[in-house]
Every structure is written in structure tokens, then in C-alpha cells.
Amino acid sequence: MSPVARSLSTFHILQMHQRFVYLDRASNMAYSPLIHIVLVYISHAFE
């Protein structure tokens, strides 16, 4: 995978994570640690 594509996918994952964290705060639930772990796993799958 090219560095550009990898940084784009990482940026996309970070954006998704931010959105999930925002939704998490808005709904006052404790999903963010689980979602964070899943997103980290997905980001490693891209490498």
C-alpha cells in the first residue's frame, strides 16, 4: 500500500472514530473504548 493511500485511510479512520466518539458522547453510552479497539484493529488490517 502506498504511503498516500495509507495516510488517507488512517485519516478516514480517525474521522470515523471522531464521529463515533461524538455520537457516543451525545447518547451518553460507553461504546467508545470498544469502537476504538475495533478501529485500531481495522487500521492495522490496512497495513
mmCIF file of the N, C-alpha and C atoms, coordinates in Angstrom:
data_MODEL
# 
_entry.id   MODEL 
# 
loop_
_atom_site.group_PDB 
_atom_site.id 
_atom_site.type_symbol 
_atom_site.label_atom_id 
_atom_site.label_alt_id 
_atom_site.label_comp_id 
_atom_site.label_asym_id 
_atom_site.label_entity_id 
_atom_site.label_seq_id 
_atom_site.pdbx_PDB_ins_code 
_atom_site.Cartn_x 
_atom_site.Cartn_y 
_atom_site.Cartn_z 
_atom_site.occupancy 
_atom_site.B_iso_or_equiv 
_atom_site.pdbx_formal_charge 
_atom_site.auth_seq_id 
_atom_site.auth_comp_id 
_atom_site.auth_asym_id 
_atom_site.auth_atom_id 
_atom_site.pdbx_PDB_model_num 
ATOM 1   N N  . MET A 1 1  ? 0.851   -1.202 0.000  1.00 0.00 ? 1  MET A N  1 
ATOM 2   C CA . MET A 1 1  ? 0.000   0.000  0.000  1.00 0.00 ? 1  MET A CA 1 
ATOM 3   C C  . MET A 1 1  ? 0.887   1.253  0.000  1.00 0.00 ? 1  MET A C  1 
ATOM 4   N N  . SER A 1 2  ? 0.526   2.202  -0.828 1.00 0.00 ? 2  SER A N  1 
ATOM 5   C CA . SER A 1 2  ? 1.331   3.419  -0.892 1.00 0.00 ? 2  SER A CA 1 
ATOM 6   C C  . SER A 1 2  ? 1.148   4.261  0.373  1.00 0.00 ? 2  SER A C  1 
ATOM 7   N N  . PRO A 1 3  ? 2.178   5.052  0.730  1.00 0.00 ? 3  PRO A N  1 
ATOM 8   C CA . PRO A 1 3  ? 2.065   5.910  1.931  1.00 0.00 ? 3  PRO A CA 1 
ATOM 9   C C  . PRO A 1 3  ? 0.870   6.861  1.863  1.00 0.00 ? 3  PRO A C  1 
ATOM 10  N N  . VAL A 1 4  ? 0.601   7.375  0.647  1.00 0.00 ? 4  VAL A N  1 
ATOM 11  C CA . VAL A 1 4  ? -0.524  8.308  0.493  1.00 0.00 ? 4  VAL A CA 1 
ATOM 12  C C  . VAL A 1 4  ? -1.845  7.608  0.801  1.00 0.00 ? 4  VAL A C  1 
ATOM 13  N N  . ALA A 1 5  ? -2.035  6.431  0.191  1.00 0.00 ? 5  ALA A N  1 
ATOM 14  C CA . ALA A 1 5  ? -3.270  5.685  0.422  1.00 0.00 ? 5  ALA A CA 1 
ATOM 15  C C  . ALA A 1 5  ? -3.401  5.310  1.894  1.00 0.00 ? 5  ALA A C  1 
ATOM 16  N N  . ARG A 1 6  ? -2.266  4.952  2.501  1.00 0.00 ? 6  ARG A N  1 
ATOM 17  C CA . ARG A 1 6  ? -2.298  4.559  3.906  1.00 0.00 ? 6  ARG A CA 1 
ATOM 18  C C  . ARG A 1 6  ? -2.651  5.745  4.798  1.00 0.00 ? 6  ARG A C  1 
ATOM 19  N N  . SER A 1 7  ? -2.072  6.902  4.526  1.00 0.00 ? 7  SER A N  1 
ATOM 20  C CA . SER A 1 7  ? -2.384  8.073  5.347  1.00 0.00 ? 7  SER A CA 1 
ATOM 21  C C  . SER A 1 7  ? -3.831  8.510  5.136  1.00 0.00 ? 7  SER A C  1 
ATOM 22  N N  . LEU A 1 8  ? -4.338  8.359  3.902  1.00 0.00 ? 8  LEU A N  1 
ATOM 23  C CA . LEU A 1 8  ? -5.740  8.682  3.635  1.00 0.00 ? 8  LEU A CA 1 
ATOM 24  C C  . LEU A 1 8  ? -6.666  7.747  4.408  1.00 0.00 ? 8  LEU A C  1 
ATOM 25  N N  . SER A 1 9  ? -6.348  6.450  4.393  1.00 0.00 ? 9  SER A N  1 
ATOM 26  C CA . SER A 1 9  ? -7.191  5.504  5.116  1.00 0.00 ? 9  SER A CA 1 
ATOM 27  C C  . SER A 1 9  ? -7.109  5.757  6.618  1.00 0.00 ? 9  SER A C  1 
ATOM 28  N N  . THR A 1 10 ? -5.909  6.107  7.104  1.00 0.00 ? 10 THR A N  1 
ATOM 29  C CA . THR A 1 10 ? -5.743  6.426  8.529  1.00 0.00 ? 10 THR A CA 1 
ATOM 30  C C  . THR A 1 10 ? -6.562  7.663  8.889  1.00 0.00 ? 10 THR A C  1 
ATOM 31  N N  . PHE A 1 11 ? -6.499  8.677  8.020  1.00 0.00 ? 11 PHE A N  1 
ATOM 32  C CA . PHE A 1 11 ? -7.271  9.898  8.243  1.00 0.00 ? 11 PHE A CA 1 
ATOM 33  C C  . PHE A 1 11 ? -8.761  9.588  8.272  1.00 0.00 ? 11 PHE A C  1 
ATOM 34  N N  . HIS A 1 12 ? -9.199  8.734  7.334  1.00 0.00 ? 12 HIS A N  1 
ATOM 35  C CA . HIS A 1 12 ? -10.606 8.344  7.266  1.00 0.00 ? 12 HIS A CA 1 
ATOM 36  C C  . HIS A 1 12 ? -11.023 7.623  8.553  1.00 0.00 ? 12 HIS A C  1 
ATOM 37  N N  . ILE A 1 13 ? -10.159 6.731  9.034  1.00 0.00 ? 13 ILE A N  1 
ATOM 38  C CA . ILE A 1 13 ? -10.440 6.001  10.272 1.00 0.00 ? 13 ILE A CA 1 
ATOM 39  C C  . ILE A 1 13 ? -10.524 6.969  11.454 1.00 0.00 ? 13 ILE A C  1 
ATOM 40  N N  . LEU A 1 14 ? -9.611  7.931  11.508 1.00 0.00 ? 14 LEU A N  1 
ATOM 41  C CA . LEU A 1 14 ? -9.647  8.925  12.581 1.00 0.00 ? 14 LEU A CA 1 
ATOM 42  C C  . LEU A 1 14 ? -10.938 9.733  12.520 1.00 0.00 ? 14 LEU A C  1 
ATOM 43  N N  . GLN A 1 15 ? -11.351 10.103 11.313 1.00 0.00 ? 15 GLN A N  1 
ATOM 44  C CA . GLN A 1 15 ? -12.605 10.838 11.142 1.00 0.00 ? 15 GLN A CA 1 
ATOM 45  C C  . GLN A 1 15 ? -13.784 10.007 11.648 1.00 0.00 ? 15 GLN A C  1 
ATOM 46  N N  . MET A 1 16 ? -13.805 8.740  11.256 1.00 0.00 ? 16 MET A N  1 
ATOM 47  C CA . MET A 1 16 ? -14.871 7.841  11.709 1.00 0.00 ? 16 MET A CA 1 
ATOM 48  C C  . MET A 1 16 ? -14.865 7.737  13.225 1.00 0.00 ? 16 MET A C  1 
ATOM 49  N N  . HIS A 1 17 ? -13.654 7.604  13.791 1.00 0.00 ? 17 HIS A N  1 
ATOM 50  C CA . HIS A 1 17 ? -13.523 7.479  15.235 1.00 0.00 ? 17 HIS A CA 1 
ATOM 51  C C  . HIS A 1 17 ? -14.073 8.721  15.932 1.00 0.00 ? 17 HIS A C  1 
ATOM 52  N N  . GLN A 1 18 ? -13.724 9.901  15.404 1.00 0.00 ? 18 GLN A N  1 
ATOM 53  C CA . GLN A 1 18 ? -14.218 11.151 15.978 1.00 0.00 ? 18 GLN A CA 1 
ATOM 54  C C  . GLN A 1 18 ? -15.741 11.196 15.940 1.00 0.00 ? 18 GLN A C  1 
ATOM 55  N N  . ARG A 1 19 ? -16.291 10.747 14.821 1.00 0.00 ? 19 ARG A N  1 
ATOM 56  C CA . ARG A 1 19 ? -17.746 10.752 14.672 1.00 0.00 ? 19 ARG A CA 1 
ATOM 57  C C  . ARG A 1 19 ? -18.392 9.814  15.691 1.00 0.00 ? 19 ARG A C  1 
ATOM 58  N N  . PHE A 1 20 ? -17.778 8.612  15.854 1.00 0.00 ? 20 PHE A N  1 
ATOM 59  C CA . PHE A 1 20 ? -18.316 7.663  16.820 1.00 0.00 ? 20 PHE A CA 1 
ATOM 60  C C  . PHE A 1 20 ? -18.199 8.195  18.249 1.00 0.00 ? 20 PHE A C  1 
ATOM 61  N N  . VAL A 1 21 ? -17.079 8.832  18.552 1.00 0.00 ? 21 VAL A N  1 
ATOM 62  C CA . VAL A 1 21 ? -16.894 9.396  19.886 1.00 0.00 ? 21 VAL A CA 1 
ATOM 63  C C  . VAL A 1 21 ? -17.935 10.483 20.136 1.00 0.00 ? 21 VAL A C  1 
ATOM 64  N N  . TYR A 1 22 ? -18.212 11.305 19.104 1.00 0.00 ? 22 TYR A N  1 
ATOM 65  C CA . TYR A 1 22 ? -19.219 12.352 19.226 1.00 0.00 ? 22 TYR A CA 1 
ATOM 66  C C  . TYR A 1 22 ? -20.599 11.743 19.468 1.00 0.00 ? 22 TYR A C  1 
ATOM 67  N N  . LEU A 1 23 ? -20.944 10.724 18.679 1.00 0.00 ? 23 LEU A N  1 
ATOM 68  C CA . LEU A 1 23 ? -22.229 10.046 18.853 1.00 0.00 ? 23 LEU A CA 1 
ATOM 69  C C  . LEU A 1 23 ? -22.310 9.412  20.239 1.00 0.00 ? 23 LEU A C  1 
ATOM 70  N N  . ASP A 1 24 ? -21.186 8.838  20.654 1.00 0.00 ? 24 ASP A N  1 
ATOM 71  C CA . ASP A 1 24 ? -21.077 8.199  21.956 1.00 0.00 ? 24 ASP A CA 1 
ATOM 72  C C  . ASP A 1 24 ? -21.370 9.203  23.073 1.00 0.00 ? 24 ASP A C  1 
ATOM 73  N N  . ARG A 1 25 ? -20.762 10.386 22.983 1.00 0.00 ? 25 ARG A N  1 
ATOM 74  C CA . ARG A 1 25 ? -20.997 11.423 23.991 1.00 0.00 ? 25 ARG A CA 1 
ATOM 75  C C  . ARG A 1 25 ? -22.441 11.894 23.952 1.00 0.00 ? 25 ARG A C  1 
ATOM 76  N N  . ALA A 1 26 ? -22.951 12.063 22.731 1.00 0.00 ? 26 ALA A N  1 
ATOM 77  C CA . ALA A 1 26 ? -24.308 12.572 22.559 1.00 0.00 ? 26 ALA A CA 1 
ATOM 78  C C  . ALA A 1 26 ? -25.332 11.613 23.163 1.00 0.00 ? 26 ALA A C  1 
ATOM 79  N N  . SER A 1 27 ? -25.088 10.315 23.027 1.00 0.00 ? 27 SER A N  1 
ATOM 80  C CA . SER A 1 27 ? -26.040 9.329  23.538 1.00 0.00 ? 27 SER A CA 1 
ATOM 81  C C  . SER A 1 27 ? -25.661 8.843  24.944 1.00 0.00 ? 27 SER A C  1 
ATOM 82  N N  . ASN A 1 28 ? -24.499 9.350  25.437 1.00 0.00 ? 28 ASN A N  1 
ATOM 83  C CA . ASN A 1 28 ? -24.064 9.064  26.804 1.00 0.00 ? 28 ASN A CA 1 
ATOM 84  C C  . ASN A 1 28 ? -23.916 7.566  27.057 1.00 0.00 ? 28 ASN A C  1 
ATOM 85  N N  . MET A 1 29 ? -23.302 6.852  26.095 1.00 0.00 ? 29 MET A N  1 
ATOM 86  C CA . MET A 1 29 ? -23.060 5.422  26.250 1.00 0.00 ? 29 MET A CA 1 
ATOM 87  C C  . MET A 1 29 ? -21.559 5.162  26.310 1.00 0.00 ? 29 MET A C  1 
ATOM 88  N N  . ALA A 1 30 ? -21.207 3.975  26.738 1.00 0.00 ? 30 ALA A N  1 
ATOM 89  C CA . ALA A 1 30 ? -19.793 3.659  26.952 1.00 0.00 ? 30 ALA A CA 1 
ATOM 90  C C  . ALA A 1 30 ? -19.225 2.773  25.844 1.00 0.00 ? 30 ALA A C  1 
ATOM 91  N N  . TYR A 1 31 ? -19.595 3.053  24.597 1.00 0.00 ? 31 TYR A N  1 
ATOM 92  C CA . TYR A 1 31 ? -19.124 2.228  23.481 1.00 0.00 ? 31 TYR A CA 1 
ATOM 93  C C  . TYR A 1 31 ? -17.752 2.646  22.955 1.00 0.00 ? 31 TYR A C  1 
ATOM 94  N N  . SER A 1 32 ? -17.308 3.867  23.251 1.00 0.00 ? 32 SER A N  1 
ATOM 95  C CA . SER A 1 32 ? -16.103 4.371  22.594 1.00 0.00 ? 32 SER A CA 1 
ATOM 96  C C  . SER A 1 32 ? -14.856 3.499  22.787 1.00 0.00 ? 32 SER A C  1 
ATOM 97  N N  . PRO A 1 33 ? -14.593 2.912  23.978 1.00 0.00 ? 33 PRO A N  1 
ATOM 98  C CA . PRO A 1 33 ? -13.408 2.049  24.071 1.00 0.00 ? 33 PRO A CA 1 
ATOM 99  C C  . PRO A 1 33 ? -13.483 0.858  23.121 1.00 0.00 ? 33 PRO A C  1 
ATOM 100 N N  . LEU A 1 34 ? -14.649 0.244  23.031 1.00 0.00 ? 34 LEU A N  1 
ATOM 101 C CA . LEU A 1 34 ? -14.840 -0.901 22.138 1.00 0.00 ? 34 LEU A CA 1 
ATOM 102 C C  . LEU A 1 34 ? -14.659 -0.473 20.688 1.00 0.00 ? 34 LEU A C  1 
ATOM 103 N N  . ILE A 1 35 ? -15.288 0.631  20.300 1.00 0.00 ? 35 ILE A N  1 
ATOM 104 C CA . ILE A 1 35 ? -15.175 1.138  18.934 1.00 0.00 ? 35 ILE A CA 1 
ATOM 105 C C  . ILE A 1 35 ? -13.725 1.491  18.627 1.00 0.00 ? 35 ILE A C  1 
ATOM 106 N N  . HIS A 1 36 ? -13.043 2.093  19.593 1.00 0.00 ? 36 HIS A N  1 
ATOM 107 C CA . HIS A 1 36 ? -11.641 2.448  19.399 1.00 0.00 ? 36 HIS A CA 1 
ATOM 108 C C  . HIS A 1 36 ? -10.802 1.200  19.121 1.00 0.00 ? 36 HIS A C  1 
ATOM 109 N N  . ILE A 1 37 ? -11.015 0.142  19.886 1.00 0.00 ? 37 ILE A N  1 
ATOM 110 C CA . ILE A 1 37 ? -10.286 -1.120 19.688 1.00 0.00 ? 37 ILE A CA 1 
ATOM 111 C C  . ILE A 1 37 ? -10.570 -1.668 18.289 1.00 0.00 ? 37 ILE A C  1 
ATOM 112 N N  . VAL A 1 38 ? -11.843 -1.650 17.897 1.00 0.00 ? 38 VAL A N  1 
ATOM 113 C CA . VAL A 1 38 ? -12.223 -2.142 16.565 1.00 0.00 ? 38 VAL A CA 1 
ATOM 114 C C  . VAL A 1 38 ? -11.550 -1.315 15.472 1.00 0.00 ? 38 VAL A C  1 
ATOM 115 N N  . LEU A 1 39 ? -11.541 0.012  15.627 1.00 0.00 ? 39 LEU A N  1 
ATOM 116 C CA . LEU A 1 39 ? -10.932 0.874  14.620 1.00 0.00 ? 39 LEU A CA 1 
ATOM 117 C C  . LEU A 1 39 ? -9.425  0.679  14.555 1.00 0.00 ? 39 LEU A C  1 
ATOM 118 N N  . VAL A 1 40 ? -8.790  0.473  15.708 1.00 0.00 ? 40 VAL A N  1 
ATOM 119 C CA . VAL A 1 40 ? -7.349  0.191  15.717 1.00 0.00 ? 40 VAL A CA 1 
ATOM 120 C C  . VAL A 1 40 ? -7.080  -1.117 14.977 1.00 0.00 ? 40 VAL A C  1 
ATOM 121 N N  . TYR A 1 41 ? -7.917  -2.109 15.241 1.00 0.00 ? 41 TYR A N  1 
ATOM 122 C CA . TYR A 1 41 ? -7.774  -3.400 14.555 1.00 0.00 ? 41 TYR A CA 1 
ATOM 123 C C  . TYR A 1 41 ? -7.919  -3.225 13.038 1.00 0.00 ? 41 TYR A C  1 
ATOM 124 N N  . ILE A 1 42 ? -8.926  -2.454 12.624 1.00 0.00 ? 42 ILE A N  1 
ATOM 125 C CA . ILE A 1 42 ? -9.155  -2.198 11.198 1.00 0.00 ? 42 ILE A CA 1 
ATOM 126 C C  . ILE A 1 42 ? -7.958  -1.461 10.593 1.00 0.00 ? 42 ILE A C  1 
ATOM 127 N N  . SER A 1 43 ? -7.435  -0.472 11.318 1.00 0.00 ? 43 SER A N  1 
ATOM 128 C CA . SER A 1 43 ? -6.301  0.292  10.787 1.00 0.00 ? 43 SER A CA 1 
ATOM 129 C C  . SER A 1 43 ? -5.071  -0.594 10.617 1.00 0.00 ? 43 SER A C  1 
ATOM 130 N N  . HIS A 1 44 ? -4.885  -1.566 11.519 1.00 0.00 ? 44 HIS A N  1 
ATOM 131 C CA . HIS A 1 44 ? -3.764  -2.496 11.371 1.00 0.00 ? 44 HIS A CA 1 
ATOM 132 C C  . HIS A 1 44 ? -3.997  -3.447 10.193 1.00 0.00 ? 44 HIS A C  1 
ATOM 133 N N  . ALA A 1 45 ? -5.251  -3.754 9.922  1.00 0.00 ? 45 ALA A N  1 
ATOM 134 C CA . ALA A 1 45 ? -5.566  -4.625 8.787  1.00 0.00 ? 45 ALA A CA 1 
ATOM 135 C C  . ALA A 1 45 ? -5.192  -3.958 7.457  1.00 0.00 ? 45 ALA A C  1 
ATOM 136 N N  . PHE A 1 46 ? -5.203  -2.618 7.431  1.00 0.00 ? 46 PHE A N  1 
ATOM 137 C CA . PHE A 1 46 ? -4.837  -1.880 6.217  1.00 0.00 ? 46 PHE A CA 1 
ATOM 138 C C  . PHE A 1 46 ? -3.340  -1.900 5.945  1.00 0.00 ? 46 PHE A C  1 
ATOM 139 N N  . GLU A 1 47 ? -2.545  -2.145 6.956  1.00 0.00 ? 47 GLU A N  1 
ATOM 140 C CA . GLU A 1 47 ? -1.086  -2.048 6.811  1.00 0.00 ? 47 GLU A CA 1 
ATOM 141 C C  . GLU A 1 47 ? -0.510  -3.178 5.976  1.00 0.00 ? 47 GLU A C  1 
# 
